[in-house]
Amino acid sequence: MGEVILLASGKGGVGKTTFTANLGATLALRGARVVLMDLNMGLRNLDIYLGLENEVLFDVEDVISGVCNVRKALIRDHRFPELHLLSGAQYKEVAGITPAHIKVLFNKLKENFDIILVDGPVGVGDNLKMSASGVDRAIVVVTPDYSALRNGDMVDRKLQDMGIDSRCYVVNMVKPELFGRNVVPDLGEMADIFRTSMAGIVQYDENVNIANNQGYPVVCKRDTYIARNFDMIGKRLFG
């Protein structure tokens, strides 16, 4: 059986979806069977960041409503050994989707895949509760600024209240040269804020936005510091 990991954030703009795509690509390159599942309902972007937007025929809502089975909704990214996308609903009414529906879908995916990375919604509303139903672990994505850290901590506390004990956080878009200059919170301050451990950092790289717009994970370029950042996080989280 596989495991489901929720990617969450307290505010937009921290790079959660980008992180999800690149972590999934990194794990697939290591031989894991990976599904990237977009539960950012109505605001999906994983398909764009993977360059698969023109291949989406069915989505999560279609699977849950019985329009198709999960196999038909999965899109294979052939650049990687075993990376698949289950796209989120867009321009659809999804009010009928419940946590029970999501949990059943998670369990179905766990039968055939090693890792399901869920790009969850921003914030602490009802959509977070739905997305977190039945997950095995959670990763909170933050950036080194106080608003992202405060909101990320709120999400982490909410996930703890939901009974998710296995949690960590990652710090995205880090500019190491700013640490120690009293212009951004340092890693020690971040550790004081969170109740959980840090899984790693991802350095800022202007090539990330270029890669997103061109539809490929930036870790496709292997001999780069950002690819090494994701390799280290992947090893720390999954061995």
N, C-alpha and C positions, 0 to 999 in steps of 0.2 A: 504493500500500500504506500502511496505517496503522501506528501504533506502539503498543506495549504498555508501560504504565508501572505498576510495582508500588508500592503504598503499604504501607509496613511500619512496625513500631514494636517497641520492646524491652519494653514493658510495657503493660498495659491502662490505660484511663482517660485517655489523652492526646488522645482525640478523632480517632483515625485514620479511623473510618468516617464521622463527621460531616464531616471534611475532604474525604474522597473524594466524598461526595454533593454538597457545595457547589462543589468544584472542577469536577466533571462538569457541574453545572448552569450554572456560569459559562462554561465552554467551549461548551456547547450554545447559550447565549444569544449567543455570538459567531459562531455559524454552523457550528461543527464537528459532525461526526457522531460521537456519543459513546456508548460502552457502559460501564456500570458493572457490573463482574463481581465477585461476592461469592465469594471463596475462603476465607473464614473458616468452614471447614466445621463444621457442627453448632452454630455460634454466629452465624448470619447475623443482620444487623440492617439492612442497606441497604434492604430492602423496607419495613421499618417507617419509617425516616427519610424515605423518599419517599412514604409513604402508599399503597404498592402491595401490602401484605401479603395482601389479599384477592383479588388478581389472579394470584398465583403458582400456576400449574398444573404447570409443569415446571421443573427446575433443572439445574445443571451435571452432576450425576451421571446424570440422565436422558439428557442429550445424549451423554455419554461412553459410556454403556451401550447406546445405540441405541434407547432408548424413543421418542425424538423427535429431529427435526433441530434445529439451533440456531435456525432462524427461528421455530419454534413455541415455543421456550423464552424468546425475547426478549419483554420487556414494554415497550411504548412509554409514556413519560410525556408525555402530551399537553399539559402546561403549557409544554413547551419544544419548540423546532423539531425537534431531532434528539437526544433523550436516551432511551436504552434501558437496561433492567436485565436482567442474566442472574443469577438468584438462586442462592445457594449451597444445598447440600443441608442438610436439617434432619431430625433423627430418622431418619437412614439410615446404613447401613454403607457407608463410602466407602474402605475399606482397599484396594480394588482399583484406585483411581485412581493413576496413575503420572505422573512428570514428562513422559514421552513423550505421554500422553493430553492433558495440559494444553497442551503445545507445539503439538500438532495443532489444538486448539481455538483457541488464540491466532491461528495462521496463518489459520484459516478466518475469524475475525472481522476480521482485518486486510484481507481482500479487499474488505470492504464498509463499513468504518468508518475514520474518521480517527484516533480516539484510543480506546484501551481502557484504562480505569483499573481496576486490580485491587485490591480491598480484601483484602489478604493477612492471614495469621495473625499473632498476637503471638509474639515471641521468635525463637529461632534453631534450632528443632527441624526435624524432617523435613518438616513442612508448609511451612516457609519454602522449603526446597529445591524442593519440588514447585511451589509458586506462582511461584518465580523462574525456572523453566525457560523459556527463550526470550523473556524480557522484554527490551525495548530500553533501558529506564531504570528507576531506582528512586528513590523519595522516602521518606525516613525522617521520620516525624512524632514530634516531641518536645514536651515542655512545659518551662518554665524552672524545673526542679528537678533536683537532682543525680542522683537515682536514674533519672529518665527520660533524662537526658543520657548517663549511663554505659551504660545498657542500649541506648539508641539507637546509641551508638558501637559496641557489640558487634554489633548487627545490621548496621551499615554495614560493619564489617570482614568479617563473614560474607558479605555481598553482594559485596564486593570479591574475596574468595577464590573465589566462584562465577564470577568473570569478568565481572561487571557493572561496567563502567568509568564509565558515565554515571550518576552518583548525586548527590543533593543532600539537604539537610534543610530542614524548615520548623519554625518554633517556634509552637506553638498555645497558646491561652488566655493570651496575654501581657497583663499589667497594667503599662503603661509607667511609671506613677507609682512602681512599686517599684524600678525600675532606679536605681542610684546610691545606694541606701540600705543596701547590704550585707545584704539579706534574701533576695535571689534572685540566681542567677548572671546576669551581664550578657552582652550579645551578644559582647563580646570574649572572655570565658571560654569561651563556646560555640564560638567560632571556633577556639580553641586545642585543644578536645577533638576536633573532627571533622576528618577528612582531606578532606572535601568542602566545597563552598560552600553558603551559606544561600540558599534561593530566596525567603525572605520570612517575615513574621510574620503571625499572625492574632490580633487583640486579643480579650481575654475579653469576652463579651457574654452576659448572662443570658437573652437572647431565643433563644439557640441551643438550649437544652434545651426551651424552649417549642415552638419550631419542630419539633424532633425528635419530640416527643410528639404534635404535631398533624399530622405527616406531610408536611412541606414543607421544602425547603432554605431556610435563613434568607436566602440571597442573593436570594430572590424579591423581597424588599424592597430595591429598588435604591439608593435614596438614603440609604445607611447607611455607616458607616465599615467595617463588616465586609464589605460587598459590595465596597467599594473595596480592601480588603485582598486579596480573592480576585481581583479584576480585575488588580491589580498582579502577583500571583503567576502568573496565567494568561499575562500578557504576557511576563513574564520567562522562563517555561518554554517557551512556544509561539509567541512573537512577535506 
